[in-house]
Amino acid sequence: MLGIIEPEYAPIAAANHIVVPVGSSEWLTQALPGLTSGRELPPLHVHLALDTGMGRIGFRQVTALNEAIAVIRAHAAQVKVTGLFTHFSTADDPDPAYFKMQVTRFHEFLDALPERPRYVHVANSATSLWHAACDGNLVRFGVAMYGLNPSGRAIDATPYPLEPALTLTSTLSFVKQIEAGEAVSYGATYHAAKPEWIGTVPLGYADGWQRRLQGFHVLVNGTECEIVGRVCMDQFMIRLPGKVKTGTPVVLIGRSGDQEITLQDVADYAHTIHYEIACGLTERLPRVSVAPFPAQA
């Protein structure tokens, strides 16, 4: 786990060998009664969380960290430190000043420890791409596993090329022709300027295809097709170049013909980041894993 859990769940984490972060002495004092209640439990393995400038979770001063270590040493049978981590908030910023400040603070914490834990991890995708390991021995490789540039468009070039690993496709479930002046979807926000072929795609904001994507486009047979009318909960409509058969593939993210829609393109239109679009794709969407590259010996 990388987020703080409720202290009362500490016995469950210990019993199931789940490693959890500790970011305050208060959490330890609240968790210890459940770990020392007479039940035979393995020790709770913890990673010490350090707030070096992210402002999210973790110890903010060396003195506070030392107090927690003293509590842990006094209860060595119940709690065992196996890791230490922090998180860099500007690793993808062309200006390295704030990043360097966080690295300095991290080393102050590290130098104050009586012994180095087995695992030290500070590097997210951006850190692993543009910076040294900062004395860590694990990498929390995140969005770059999807072949996405962690900086979005802030830094165009990554040190090595990344291959997009996610596509999102659907099919046309219904196709019809409407007359000039006829409206499409909730609120009648779109009216046909002339007779138009309209296709329905069975996917919507309940699947993570955001309502704000009205006016964006998808790809059908290599052609950009505008999303017309408001995106519904589980359907949206597109303007087709002509009559197209139902069942025809619709590409929301990926390639069709010589055209491509990237996750970054979707995010740009939605005024957000590609992380949010990817995380917003809900469990309603079937996942299909493919292995495009042969296994390496």
Secondary structure, DSSP 8 states (H G I E B T S, - for coil): --S---GGGHHHHHHTT--EEE--HHHHHHHHHHHSSS-----EEEEEEB-SSS-SSSB-SHHHHHHHHHHHHHTTTTEEEEEEE---S-TT-S--HHHHHHHHHHHHHHHHSSS--SEEEEE-HHHHHHS--TT-SEE---GGGGT--TTTTSS---SS-------EEEE--EEEEE-TT-EESGGG-EE-SSSEEEEEES--GGGT--GGGTT-EEEETTEEEEEES---SS-EEEEESS---TT-EEEEEEEETTEEE-HHHHHHHHTS-HHHHHHHS-TTS-------S----
